[in-house]
Amino acid sequence: MYQKRENQLLLPHEFFLPFTGKLNEENRWVKLAQFIPWDLVEKHYAQLFKPKSKGGQMAVSVRVALGSLVIQERLGSSDRDTVENITENPYLQYFIGLPGFQQSPPFDASLMTHFRKRLGADVLNQVNEWIIMAAKADEESDDDDHTHSDDGGQDTSTQTEQPKVEPDVPRQGKLLLDATCAPADIAYPTDLSLLNGAREKLEQLIDVLHAPHAGRERKPRTYRQKARRAYLVIAKQRRTSKQKIRRAIGQQLRYVMRDLKAIEHLATRTPLTKLSRQQYKNLLVIQELFRQQKMMHDTRSHRIDDRIVSISQPHVRPIVRGKAKANVEFGAKVAVSMVDGYARIDHVQWDTFNEGQLLQESVEAYRERYGCYPEAVLADKLYRNRANLQYCRDRGIRLSGPRLGRPAKAEEAAHKQVERQDSAERNAIEGKFGETKRRYGLDRIRARLAETSLTVISLRMLVMNLERWLRVLFAFCLQLLGSLFLCSSFAAFSV
């Protein structure tokens, strides 16, 4: 059950403090609370619960749920630390919508997982869209106000016509496109370590299934100590040959196959319902892992479709990026578009995909948002296929990068200059990826489930855009104060 609140936004002076004083209206958390459209988010959030008339336990407010997730990602804290920070800080309690300061925790730390499940990636991407459009409108209004103040109240800027949608769609702005990987928090997977982990989990399942028959029947032999020693002989070596690794993998495959047959035999007498939900899931994953590893071992190959690289997170896939730091990353692949410094997630999935095929979809989404096509699309060479080149040419959009074929000598110098300028501007999205990974933790997604991992990815993009809006607002305030200081100094000098 969920009950809507009449007013999601509480003014700072209305927040109750048990001690004297009041909240600072210029505090960053107070400013951030004004950026998020809480009422719009609540409409989506309330649909996830039963109506109030049908009863049920009262759910936590959407401002508490989303605000707590924003606090967690902005501070980089765990679930328990997030609740403790909120309990100790009155500004954080104001941010999540509490009417006054309280010394008891507003909710249990275990609810953070439910918040990530309920506020999925789709809802957070929509919230991110609302924030970007509001930030864009706020920056444009600030620029208009600044223009009025500089000209003594007279607007001398040229009036731009409203963009036409059809048939002549104008072109304005630049769209930056690129893709990156959001690595999951898993150990670096090798075939030998995966098989050793699978064998150890199978041995635990054998112990559980044999427990009802202990003392009456002999437990199936697993040779766990011998298999462990065989694994450590190779794992402890700093350098080893490919032949030894292949021989060790084949040996572990035989141990895993023996354990799977033992479990199949025990299942005829002991139902698999004796296993926990996680143990049964591990059994299904290990069966698929064994099939993949055996096929690669038999065919002497290192590639297979939907390759499993983690037993606890079977949805994680290897993403070949070709970067200097790591040629292969393990996580979700994220296609991002950026306009005026604000990033959006266009597409995200665990399996690898060709981001060049998403260019036309991103351009059409740009037109739907802003009512015009971009003047230029800045992307790497992967986006420059013939279909995209023809698509951009038909719409008068310049796609960055070298032209196909040999350019004319008269146009070569000018084209290279434009290409260098586009490459310099396209570095902004690469820097945005670095900012998101270093500052906001996109380089390691610690969520365990597939859906909550996508929620964390979307949430970190949202928090990064909120931070940019806050920086832009702060820069505008400094610029406005500087202009007022210059005007007052000039007036004093004139007198």
N, C-alpha and C positions, 0 to 999 in steps of 0.2 A: 504494500500500500504506500502511496506517495501523496503528500499534501503540498500543494503549491503555496508559495509565499507571496504575499501581496507586493512587497518591496524587497528586491534583492540587493539594492544599493543603499548602504547605510552611510550617512555623512560622518566624517571623522569626529566632529564635536558631539555627535549623538552616542558615540561609543563610551560605555560606562567604565570608569577606572576606580578601583577601591581606594586608591591613594589620590592625592591632589594632583591636578594637572590635566592636560588633554593631549591627544595625539597630534603630532606634527603633520600638517596637511601637505608638506613638501616631501614627506618620506616616500621612498621608492615603492614600498608595498601599498601605500595609499594611492599613489599614482597608478600602479599596475591594476589595482582593483577597479579603477575607472575605465580601463582599456577593454576589459573582457565583457562581452554582452551576455550577462548572466540570464536575463529573461529569455533570450532566444535559445540559449543552451537548455534551459529548464523545460521548454516545450518538447524537445527531443528526449530529454532525460525522463520526464514524467510518463512517457509512453511505454517505458520498460516495466512499469509496475501496474498492479491491479488498481482499479478505482477505489476511492475511499469508502464507497458504500459497501464493497465486498469484504471489508475488514482486512486483517493481517497486520503484521508488525510494521510500525512506521519507519520508513526509509530515511536515510540521511539526506540532507539538502544537497542539491547539485552544486551549490557554491562550496560546501564543505568538501565534496568529492573532488571536483575539478581544482579547487584552490589548493587542496592538499597535494595533489599530483604535481601542480605547478611549483609549489614550494619544494617538493622533493627533487624535481629535476633541476631547479635553479640552484639549490644548495648542494646537490649531489650526495644526498644522505640516504640511508636505508629506511625501511618502513618504521622501525622502532625509533630511530633518531629523528625522523620527521615528526612523529607524534610528540616526542619530548621537546623538540624545538618549538612546536606550536604551543605546548603547555607553558613554556617559559617566556614567550615573547608576545606582548600584547598586540604588536603590529601584525604578526602572523595570524592571531586570532581575529583581528579586524578583517584581514584579507579573506578568511574563509567564512565571514559573515556572522560571527558571534556578536550578540548585542552588547556584551561587556566582558571584561577580563575575568577568567575563572582559573583557579589553580588546579583543577582536576582535568585529566585528559578528555578532550571532546569526543573521542571514539577510540576503539581498540585498534592496535596496529594491524591486526589480521584483516581489517576491512579494506586496507589499501589494495589488496589483491582483487577484491570485488569491485573497487572503483575502476581499476584498469580493465576489468572484463566488461563492465556496464558501459563505460565511456570508451567505446571501441575506436578503431582508426578512422572509420567513416565520420563519426560525430566530431572527432578532434580535427579532422581535415576541414570539415565545414566551419568549425569555430575558427580555425586558422584563416579561412577565406574571409570570414566576417572581420577579423582583426586586421587583415591586410587592407581590405577595402576601406575600413574606418581610418586606418593610419594614412592611407593615400588621400582621403578627403580632408583629414586634419592637416596634413602637410600643405595641401593646396590652399586651404583657408588661411593658414599661417603665412604663406607666401603673399596672398592677396592683402592681408592686413599689414604686412611689412611694406608692401608697395604703397599702400595708402598713407602710412606714416611717413615714408620718405618723401612723398610728393605733396605733403601738406594737405592731405585729404582729397586730392584730385587723382583719379586713376588714369594714368597716361598709357597703360599697357594696352596692347592691341587686343581686340575682342576676337576670340577664336570661334569659328562657326561650329555648330553642333555636328558631330560626325554622322555622315549618312551611311545607312546600312546597305541599301541597294539602290541602284545598281553599282554606283561608284563608291566603294568602301575606302575610306582614307587609310593612310598608313602613318603610324605614329608610334614612337618608342622602340625599344630594343628588347628582344626576348632572348635570354640566355638558357641554354639547355645542356645538361650533362647527367651522368649517372655515377653512382658510387655504391659501395658495399657497406652495410652496417654489420660488422662482425659480431657473432654471438660469443658468449663467455664459455668457451669449451677449450679443452686441452687440444694441442695440435695433434690431429689424428694421423696415425700410421696403421697400415694393415695389421701389423703384428700386435700393436697395443689394443686395437679394436677387438681382435680375436681373443686376446688374453682377458680383456674385460668381459666379453661375452661368455667365455668359459667359466669365469668366477661366478657370474650371475646364474648360469645354468646349474652350477654345483649347489648354490643356495636353494634353487627350486627343487632339486633332487632331495635335499634334506627335508624340505617342507612336505613334499609328497610322500616321502618314506616314513615320516614321523608316526602316522597311525599304525604302521606295521612294524615298528621297532621292537626287537626282541623275538619276533615270530618269523621274520623273513630277513634274508641277508640283503644289505644295502648294495645297490649296483656299484661296481668299481668305477671310480672316476680318475684315479691316478693324479690327484690334484697336486700333491707335493712334487711328483716327478715332472708334471707339466709346468709348475711354477719355476722349478729350477731350470728347465729347458728355456723358458722365456727369459729369465734373468741372465743366462749365459750370453744372449745376444743383446739384450737391452742395456747391459752394463758396459758393453764395449763402445769405446769412443768412435772407432772406425771398424767397419766390417764389410765384407764383400757381398755382392748381390747374390752369389750362389748360397752363402750361408743364410742370408735373410730369406731367400725363397724356400730353403729347406726348413727353416724355423716356421715359416707361415704354413707350409704343408703339414708340419707336425701339429701345430695348433688347430688346423682345420680338422684333422683326424680326431683330436680330443673333443672338439665341439660336436662333431658328428656323433661320436660315441655318447656324449651327454644327451643330445637330442633323441637318440634312440632309446636311452634309458628313461627319459621323461615320457616318451610315447608308450613305453611298456608300463610304467607306473600309472599312467592315465587310464589304463583299462581297469585298474582296481581302486584307484583314488581319484575322485572327480577333481577337475581343475578349479572348481569353486573354492577349494582349500587355499588357493593362491589369492593374494591381495590383488586389487585392481592394477597397481603399478607393476607387480610381478607378472601378471598375465600380459600386460602391455609389453614388458621387456621380452617375454617369450616370443611374441609375434614379431617384434623388431629383430630379434636375434635370428629367427628363422629366415627372414629376408636378407639380413646381413650375411649369413652363411651362404645363401644362394649366390649373392653377388660376389663374395670373396672367392668362392669355389670356381665360379665361371671365369673370373679374371685370372685365377691361378692356373686353370686348365688351358686357357687360351693365351697365357703369357701377355696379358693386357693390363693396362692401368686405367682404363676408361670404361664406364658403364653408366647407363641412364639411371637417374634418381639415386645416385650413390649415397649411401648412409655413412656419415662421418661421426655420428654421436648416437649412442644407444639411448641416453636420457633425453636427447632432443633430435629425434629422427627426421624432423622437418628441415633441419639445417642442410644446406647444399654447398658444395665448393663452387666458388665464383672466381673464374680466371680473370684477373685484372691487369696483369703484366706490369705491375708497379715495381719500382726499385727496391722498396722495403720488403714486399712479399708478392710473389707472382700469383699466388692463390690465396684468397680470403674465404672464410667460412661464415656465411650469414645471409641476410636478405639483400637483394639488389634493389636499389632505390633510384628511380628516374625523377629528377628535380628540374623545375623551371624557376627562373628568377627574374623579377622585374623590379627595378628601382631599389635593389638591395633586399627585397623580401622574397623568401623561398617558399615554393609550394611543392608538394609531393604529387607528381602526375601518375606514377605507377610504382607499385612495390610488390614483389613476390619472392618466394624462396628459390624457385628454379631460375636459372639464368635466362635472359632474353636479350634481344637486339634492341637497344634503345633508339636506334635510328628509325625504326618503324613507328615510333610514337611522335615524330615531328609534326605530322599533319594534325594529329589529334590535339597536340599542345597549342598549335597555331589557331585552330578553330576555337579552343577554349579561351585563348587570349582575345579573340574577336568577340566572343560572347560576353566576356567580362567588361571590356573597355569600348566596345562598339566600333572597333577599327582593327585592321591588321597591323602587325608590327612593321616598322620600317626595315628592320634587319633582324635576322636570327643568327645568333652567335653560338656556334657549336663546333665540335671537333670533326675530323674527317669521317668518322663513322656515320654521321648523319648525311653525308654528301653522296647519297645514291641517286640513281637516275630518276626514280620516282619523286623523291623530294626536290631535286633540282627543277624538274618540270613543274611540280606543284608551286614552288616559290616563284618561278619565272612567270607562270600564268597570272599570278596575283601581284606581281610587281614587288616581291619581297627579296631582299638581298640576303643570300645565304653565305656566311663567311667561309673562307677557305680558298684554296687554289682552284682555278678553273680547269675544266677538262680540256685536254689538248694543249697545244703550244699557243700562248697568247701573242698578239701582235706586238711588234717592237714599240710602236707608238703608245700603246696602252700598258706596256709591261711595267714601267716605272710607277705610273699612277696606281695600277692595281696592286703592286707590292706595298705601296704606302698604305693603302686602305686595308690590305691584309694584315700588316703589322699593327695598325690601329685596332682592328677587330680582335686580334690575338691578345693585345694588351687589355682590352675591355673584358674579354672572356675570362681573364684570370680572376675576375671578381667571384665567379661561381666556384672556382677551385679554392679560393681563399675562404669562401663560405663553408665548403666542406671541411676545410681544416679547422675553422672556428667551431663548427658543430661537433667535430670529433674531439678536439682538445678541451674545449671549454664546457661543452654540454654532454659529453660522454657517448657520442654516437659511435666511437671506436670500440665500444664493448657494451653489448646489450645483455644485461644480467637477468632479464625475465626468462622464465623457463618454457612457457607455453608459446605456441605459434601465434595465437591471437593477441596475447598480452605483449609479446615482443613487437608486433606491428603497432600496438597502442603506444608503446614507449618511443618508437621511432617517430610517430606523428607528434607525440607530445613534446619531444625535444626540438622539433622544427617549430612548433608553436611557441615555445619558451624563447627560442632564439629570435623570432620575429617580435615578440613582446619586448625583449631587451633592445632591439634596434629602435623600436618606436620610442622607448624611454630615452635612448641616447639622442635621437633626433629632437625630441622635446626639450631636452636639457641644452642641446646646442642652440636651438632657437631662442631659448630664454637668455643664454649668454649673449647671442647676437643682438637681441632686443635691448638688453641692458647696455651693451656697448654703444648702440645707436643713440639711446637716451643720454648716455654720458657725453657723447660727442656733440649732440644738439645743445645740451646745457652748457658745455664748455664754449661752444661757438657763440651762444647767446651772451654769456658773461664777457667774452672777448669783445663782442660788438658794442656792449654797453661801455 
